């Protein structure tokens, strides 16, 4: 869908991008994990185990991907999925 929309709207100078980071361990997730009947470390490991790579991301890494789309960094990027 992202690629199709990027090609459709490129002539109008509209970029279409999407990020698919998987599970991200954020303060909001941590607040949810506090209510789980397991330790925080176990909750973190269980969440990571659901990811194909066996890891959970963090906002700093995901933010780095997003920052590559800043107008100064994406002059020739019409659309992408990450």
C-alpha positions as a Markdown table, in Angstrom:
| # | Residue | x | y | z |
|---|---|---|---|---|
| 1 | Unk | 0.0 | 0.0 | 0.0 |
| 2 | Unk | 2.8 | 2.4 | 0.9 |
| 3 | Unk | 4.6 | 1.8 | -2.4 |
| 4 | Unk | 1.4 | 2.2 | -4.4 |
| 5 | Unk | 0.5 | 5.4 | -2.7 |
| 6 | Unk | 4.1 | 6.8 | -3.1 |
| 7 | Unk | 4.0 | 6.1 | -6.8 |
| 8 | Unk | 0.5 | 7.5 | -7.2 |
| 9 | Unk | 1.2 | 10.8 | -5.4 |
| 10 | Unk | 4.8 | 11.4 | -6.4 |
| 11 | Unk | 3.8 | 13.7 | -9.3 |
| 12 | Unk | 2.1 | 15.9 | -6.7 |
| 13 | Unk | 5.3 | 16.0 | -4.6 |
| 14 | Unk | 3.6 | 14.1 | -1.8 |
| 15 | Unk | 5.8 | 11.5 | -0.1 |
| 16 | Unk | 4.2 | 8.4 | 1.6 |
| 17 | Unk | 6.2 | 6.5 | 4.2 |
| 18 | Unk | 5.5 | 3.9 | 6.9 |
| 19 | Unk | 7.4 | 2.5 | 9.8 |
| 20 | Unk | 6.8 | -1.0 | 11.1 |
| 21 | Unk | 9.1 | -1.3 | 14.1 |
| 22 | Unk | 7.5 | -4.3 | 15.9 |
| 23 | Unk | 7.4 | -4.2 | 19.7 |
| 24 | Unk | 8.8 | -1.0 | 21.3 |
| 25 | Unk | 9.5 | -0.9 | 25.0 |
| 26 | Unk | 8.2 | 2.6 | 26.0 |
| 27 | Unk | 7.2 | 4.2 | 29.3 |
| 28 | Unk | 3.6 | 3.5 | 28.4 |
| 29 | Unk | 4.3 | -0.2 | 27.9 |
| 30 | Unk | 6.2 | -0.2 | 31.2 |
| 31 | Unk | 3.2 | 1.2 | 33.0 |
| 32 | Unk | 1.1 | -1.7 | 31.5 |
| 33 | Unk | 3.8 | -4.2 | 32.5 |
| 34 | Unk | 3.7 | -3.1 | 36.1 |
| 35 | Unk | 0.2 | -4.7 | 36.4 |
| 36 | Unk | 1.3 | -8.0 | 35.0 |
| 37 | Unk | 1.7 | -10.9 | 37.5 |
| 38 | Unk | 5.4 | -11.3 | 36.6 |
| 39 | Unk | 8.6 | -9.3 | 37.2 |
| 40 | Unk | 9.4 | -6.4 | 34.9 |
| 41 | Unk | 12.4 | -8.3 | 33.5 |
| 42 | Unk | 10.2 | -11.3 | 32.7 |
| 43 | Unk | 7.6 | -9.1 | 31.1 |
| 44 | Unk | 10.3 | -7.5 | 28.9 |
| 45 | Unk | 11.6 | -11.0 | 27.9 |
| 46 | Unk | 8.1 | -12.3 | 27.1 |
| 47 | Unk | 7.5 | -9.3 | 24.9 |
| 48 | Unk | 10.8 | -9.7 | 23.1 |
| 49 | Unk | 10.1 | -13.4 | 22.6 |
| 50 | Unk | 7.1 | -12.4 | 20.4 |
| 51 | Unk | 9.3 | -10.6 | 17.9 |
| 52 | Unk | 10.9 | -12.7 | 15.2 |
| 53 | Unk | 14.4 | -11.5 | 16.1 |
| 54 | Unk | 13.7 | -12.1 | 19.8 |
| 55 | Unk | 14.3 | -8.5 | 20.8 |
| 56 | Unk | 12.1 | -5.5 | 21.6 |
| 57 | Unk | 13.0 | -2.1 | 20.2 |
| 58 | Unk | 13.4 | 1.1 | 22.0 |
| 59 | Unk | 12.2 | 4.6 | 21.1 |
| 60 | Unk | 15.7 | 5.9 | 20.4 |
| 61 | Unk | 16.3 | 3.4 | 17.6 |
| 62 | Unk | 12.9 | 3.9 | 16.1 |
| 63 | Unk | 13.3 | 7.6 | 16.3 |
| 64 | Unk | 16.6 | 7.3 | 14.3 |
| 65 | Unk | 14.7 | 5.6 | 11.5 |
| 66 | Unk | 12.1 | 8.4 | 11.5 |
| 67 | Unk | 14.8 | 11.1 | 11.5 |
| 68 | Unk | 16.1 | 9.8 | 8.2 |
| 69 | Unk | 12.9 | 11.1 | 6.6 |
| 70 | Unk | 13.5 | 14.7 | 7.8 |
| 71 | Unk | 13.2 | 17.0 | 4.7 |
| 72 | Unk | 17.0 | 17.6 | 4.8 |
| 73 | Unk | 17.7 | 13.8 | 4.5 |
| 74 | Unk | 15.1 | 12.6 | 2.0 |
| 75 | Unk | 15.2 | 14.8 | -1.0 |
| 76 | Unk | 15.2 | 11.9 | -3.4 |
| 77 | Unk | 13.0 | 9.4 | -1.3 |
| 78 | Unk | 9.5 | 9.4 | -2.8 |
| 79 | Unk | 8.3 | 6.7 | -0.4 |
| 80 | Unk | 9.4 | 3.8 | 1.6 |
| 81 | Unk | 8.5 | 1.1 | 4.2 |
| 82 | Unk | 10.9 | 0.5 | 7.0 |
